[in-house]
Amino acid sequence: MSSIRIKAKDRKGLVDVKCLMKHNMETGLRKDKSGKKIPEHWIQDVSAESNGKVVFSAAFNTSISKDPYLSFAFSGKKGDSLKISWKDNTGVTDSAETVIK
C-alpha cells in the first residue's frame, strides 16, 4: 500500500491536486528517550506526472514537517492520469497513481 493519498479534480481545464504523503521526516537533530540521536530520514524529491509529462517537481529539505501535504494546480482534464512520486535521503521511493475526476 502506498504512503501517498491523492485527490485530483478538473475545474474547467485547471486540475486541483491535493496530496498527503505519510513520512516521519526526521531532521537528524532530535533525540530519542534514551538520548541517542534519531538518524536523518526525510523526503528529498517529489514529482508529479500527468500522462507521462512532468507537471510539478519540488526539492524538500529537513525543514518540511512530518506527513507533508501538497496542494498545486496544473493544466489538464478529466480522465487524464496523474502519478506522484517521492524519493527520500535513504534511497527509499514511493509512488501513487490516480485518474483525474
N, C-alpha and C positions, 0 to 999 in steps of 0.2 A: 504494500500500500504506500502511496506517495505521501510525502510530507507537505505537499503543495495543494492548496484548495483555490480554485479559480472560478470567478464569475465574469462572464463577458457578454455584454448586451449591445446590440446595434441601436443607435439613436440617430436615424436619418443620415447614415454614411459615416458616422463617428462612433467607434466602438469604445465603450467604457469598460475598463478592466479593473477588477478588484481581486487581489491575490494575497493569501496568507500562507507564509512558509514557517513550518514548525522547526525551530533550531535553537539550541541553547545560546549561541553567540557569546562564548566566553572570551574575555579580553586577555587573559593570562595574568591579570593583576589581582584577582580575588583569591582568597584562601579558603580551604575547606575547614571543617570543625576541628581538625587536628592541627591546623596551622600550615599545612602544605599548600603551595600554590596550585591552583587549578590551571591546567595547560590551556594555551590558546586554542580556540576551536570556533571559527566564525566563517560565514559565507563571504567569499571574495567576489565572485562574478555572478550576475543574474542576466539572463537574456530571454526575450520573447520573440517568437517567430510566428507569423501568420502565413499560411500556405507556402512555407519554406523561405520567406523573406523576413529578415530581422526588422522588427518594428520598435523594439525597446532594448536597451542594454544599460547596465549600471555596474560600477565597481564599488563594493562595500568595503568598510574597514571595521575596526573594533568598536567604533562609536555607535554602531547600529544596535538597537535593543533586541532582546530575546524575542523570538517569533515575529520576524519582520512582516509588516503589512505594506503592500504597494498598491497604488491606485494611479492609473495612467490612461490615456486615450490615444487612439490612432485611427487613420482612415481605413475602413473595412466594411464588411457587410455580413448580414445574417447568413449562416451556413458555412462561412469560412472556418478553417481550422486555426487553433491557437495553441502553441506549445510554450510553456515556461520552464526554464532550466536554471539550476544553480550548481556552483562548484565551491567547496569550502577549502580552507587552507591545509587540510589534511589529504586532499585529493578526492574526497567523497563527493559524489554528484547525485542529483535527483532531477526528475522532470515530470511534468503532468501535461496532458492534452485535453482540450475541450472543443466543442463546436460553438461558435458564436450564435446566440439566440436573438 
